Amino acid sequence: MIFKSSILSGFKYKKGKEKGNMLKKLKVPAIFVAIIILLYFVGIVRQNSKIGKNKQKMEIVNVSYDPTRELYERYNGLFKAYYKAKYGKDVDIIQSHGGSGSQARSVIEGLDADVVTLALENDVALLEKVDLLEKGWVDKFPGSSSPYTSTIVFLVRKGNPQNIKDWNDLAKKGVKVITPDPKSSGGACWNFLAAWSYGLEKYGKDENKIKSFVKSIYDNVAVMDSGARAATTTFVENNQGDVLIAWENEAITTVKEYPDKYQIVYPSVSILAQPTVAVVDKIAKDDGTYQASTEYLKYLYSEKAQEIIAESGYRPYDQKVLKKYGNKFDLKMKLTKIDNFGGWKKAYEKFFNEGALFDKIYEN
């Protein structure tokens, strides 16, 4: 089965005063501090066990969001061969996956990420606030550091027994919706904004009607997992719910794996979801992996990597590759953009901060 639970594997943790200062900035509760200390010592044991074994081998830690496991498993092999051929050096890639927001907080709390490949720009921007990223990081790579995009679709059971065609069908009584929690999942934030985009299309500037509509969808949520992959597991493996609000790439992967059990429904309106990548400057420079980490993300834009991206169900940045794989995607659907919401800073303030609209809609 492809749908594994979220794990952290092969991680390293930072040492010294800097970690403590960052924790103070974010006022992390005592229980999390205890967990961080425990994980820190686990990291020391792991690193000490490697001394004398891999002195000549560089190691890059890629902290990513839930559904990218399969993509980076394929890409890592391609990159290692490229890097060896170009620089004559071996490099190992360690992956860590979980809800995008949770992953960002893990890096802030000590997870030693050389690169982050997260679900949205706002999660990466949190690292800049604690001086792990240099200013201007979002312009370091093409497409505002988004080597691939996706969108939000519906995954339903074969035959579409609930006859789900658009967002308004998710608001009907009796329909059980599966979607992750925006408090921990970047994909869930995209899901919420995609639903809100439909509300804008239908109700214009009448925000009360939009709120009421979106609330009716979230009133139907049967299970709210911490991340997109966990939500897929709930729907696919645990057979809960009538419809999964999903990343397009996650839905494509599921249908490929279970063609006789599931199908994709493209709503009339969705949103252009832009996962974002960055070299974690402070950590990569301290670890001596800055050059290799930069190459790791830069090579995502190569034609070979873009082919893997398309084959994995993501929309590649390279328009020629996107056109080549156009039959995998609905390229004619109407997509809003995060800019329509004033960018991530304003979107977070309005929708996802403590006490903002999502809290009011879901709690009430």
N, C-alpha and C positions, 0 to 999 in steps of 0.2 A: 504494500500500500504506500502511496506517496504522501498521505496526510499524517505526518508525525507531529507529536506535541512539541511545543516550543522548548528549545534547549539552549544552553550556553556551553560551548565546548572550547577547550584549549585557550582559556582567557588568561590575561596578565593584568596585574593591578599596579597603579602608581604608588610611589612612596613619598613620604616627607610632608612638609608644611603645606604645599600647594593643594593637596587633596583636602586637607582640613579646612583651609580657607574657602575653597569652593563649596564645601558642605555648609559652612557657616552662612555663605551668601544665600543659599537656598533653604536654610533652616530645616534640614533633614531631621525627622523624628529619631529618637534614641534607638528604637528597634532597628531602623535602617542602618544606623551607624554600627550597631553590633553585627549586622549581617555583612556590612562592608569589611569590617575588621576580620571576620571569619574568612571571607572570600580572599582578602589580601594575603592571609597566611597560606591559604590553599594555593594561591598563585606563586608564593615564594617556594613552596615545596615542589610545585611543578617545574618552575624555572631551574631550581637547583638540581633536579633529577636529570635535566638536559645538559648540564655543564659537562664538557668533555665529549659529548656526543655530536652536537650539531654546531660546533664553533664556526664552521665555514658556510653554514646555511642561514640565509636571511629569512625572517619570518614576518609576514604582514597579517595583521588582524583586521578583518572586515566585519564591522558590526552593521547588520542589515535588518530589514523588517521581515515580517512573517513569510510571505509567499515566494521569496527570491531564492530559496535553497537550491532548487533544481537549476535555475539560471546560472548561479555562480559556481555550482559544481561543474557545469560544462565550461564556463568561461575561464575558471581557474586553470584548468588543464591547458587551454589555448594560451593563456598569458604566461604560464611557466615555461612553455616551449619557446615562446617569442623572446622572453627575457633571457633565457639561457643562450639562445642563438645570437642575440644582439650584444649581450654584456658578458657572456661566458660565466655567469654565476647562477647558482641554484637559488630558488626562492620558494618557500612554503606559504600557503595561504590558509589561515584559520578563519572559519566562519562562525558568526554568532547571530542567532535569529530570535525575534520576538516582536511584540507590538512596537511600532515605531516610536511612540512617545516613551514607552518604558525603556526602550533601548537607548534613547537619548539621555534619559535620566541615569541609566547605568553607567554611561561614559562619564557623565558629570560626577558620579559618585565613586569612580575609580576604575571602571573597566578600560583596559589599556588598548584603545582602538587606534590603529594607524590610519584607517579610512572609515568613513561612515557612508552607507548607501541606504538612506532612509526614505520613508514614504512621502514626505513633504518638506518643503523648505523651512517651515517654522520649527520642526524638530531639530534640524541641523543648526538653525540660528541660535538655539539655546546654548550651544557650545561656544559661540562667540561671546555670549554674555559672561562666561566664566574664563575668558581669555584662552580657550583652547584653540580657537580659530582666529586667523588674522582677518582684519577688515577687507572687504572686497572679495571674499572667498567665492561668492555666488557667481562671479564673472570669470573665474579661473578656467572654467571649461565651457564649451559651446552650449547654447540653449539654456542659459542660466543654470548650468551644471546639471542638466537633465539629459542623460544619454539615451533615455527611452521614456515613453509616456504610456498611459493606459486610460481607461475610462471605467465607469461604473455601470454594471448590467445586472440582470436578474438571472439566477440559476433556478430552474424549476425541474420537477420530476417529469420523466418522459410522458408525452401526451398532454402535458400542462393541464392536469385535472381541475385546477382552480381557475382556468382560463385567464391567466394573468397576462396582460398586454402592456400596461403602463403603470405609472406611479399611483394613480387613483385606485387601481385594483388592490394595492397594498393597504389601502385605508379601509377596505370593506370589512364589516364585522365577520369574525370567524376565520379570517386569513391569518396564519401564523408566520410571522416574519423572523428571520435570523439575520442579525447584523452585529458586529463587534461594538465595543464601547469607545467613543471618541476620547475619553479620558486617558486611554492607554494605547489606542490604535490610530495610526495616521490614516489607514484605509477607511476607518469608521468616520473620520472627519470628512473625507471625500464623499462618502455615502450620504451623510447628512446634507452637505452642500448640493449634491446632485438632486436630492429630494426637494430642497429649498428652491433650486433652479426651476423645477417643474412648477412649483407654487408661484414663482415670479411670472412664468409664462402664462399660467392660467388666471392668476388674480391681479397681475400688475403690481401696483404699489400699495395694495391693501394688505399691510403686514399682519393685521389681525386675522384675516382669512388664511394667509400663508401659515401662520403659527398654528392655527386650528387644524389645518390640513396636515401639516407635518406631525403634529401631536397625535393625530388619528393613526398615522403610520406607526409611531413609536408605542402607542397604546397596544398595538398588535404584536410587538416584539416578544417572542416566547423565550428566547435565550440571548443574552448579551455577553459574549465572550470577550476576553482581553485582547485578542488579536484576530486578524483576518484568517489565518490558517486554522486557528482553533474554531472559528465560526464555520469554516468549511467542513472541518471534522464533525462538528455537531450536526450539520445538515446531511453530509454524505455518509459518514461512518455510523453515526448514532441515529440517523433516520428521523431527525426532529425537524419540524417546520414544513411549511408549504413552499416557501420561497427564500432564497439566500440573496441578499444584496451583496454583490461581489465585485472584486477587481475583474476586469475583462480577462486578463491573463489567467487568473485562478479559475474562472469559469471555463475557459478554453481547455486548460489542463484537465479539469474534471471530466468534461465531455469526451476528451481524447481517451481518458482512462476508463470511463464507463459510458460508452456510446449508446447503450441500450437502456440506460437508467435516467439520464439527465439531458436537458436541452437548455439553450441560452435564449433569453428574451431580451431584445434591445428596446429600451424605452424611447419615447419620442424626444426626450430631452435628458441629457446627462451633463457631465463635466469633464474637461480635459485634466486628468490627474497626472501630475508631474513629480514623480519621485526624484530626489535630489541627492547628489553625491558630493563628498568633500574629503580632502586630506586633513586629518586632525593635526594641524601644524605643530603645536607644542609637543604632542606625544611622538609624532613621527620623527621630529628633529632630535628629541631626547633619545629615541630608540635607534637612531642612525638609519631609519628606513625612509626618509623623506623622498629621496630620488626614486626609489623603487615604488613607493606608494603613489607618487605622482604619475609614474609610468602606468601603474595598474589602472588608474582611472582614465588616463588619457587614451589608453589602448581600447577602452570600451567603445570609442568612436571609430575604430578601424572597421573596414568593411567586413572582415571575418567575424569580428565580435558583434557587429550589427546584424549579421545573418543569424547568429546564435540567439540574439535578443528577439528577433522576429519569430524564429522557430519556437521560442519559449512562450510566445503569446503576448509579448510586449510590442508596442508600436515603436519602431526604431527612429532615432533622430534623423538618420540619413534618409532623405526623401526618395532616393532611387531604390534603396532597399525596401522602404515602406511600400512603394508602388509595386515592387516585385512580389511582395507578400500581401498585396491588398485584398486578396480573396479571403484572408483569415479574419479580416476586420470589417465592421460596418463603417466605412469612411464617410458616409453621407449623413450620419446622424448629427443632430444639432448638439453642440457642446458649448457650455459656458466655460469661462476661465476664472481662475482665482482673482484676476484683475477686476472682474465684474463685481467682486466683493470688496474691492479696495486694497487687495493684497492680503498676505497672511496675518500681518500684525493687526489690521482692523478686523479681519474675519475672526481671529481668536478672541479679541476683546468683545466682540458682539455675540459670538456663538459658544465659545468653548472654555473661556475662563471660569473660575469659580463664581457661581451665581449668575452666569450669563444665560442666554436663551435656551441652550440645550438643557441645562439644569432645570430651568423653569418648566420646559415642555415635558421632560421625562419624569421629574419628581411630582408634578401635579397631575 
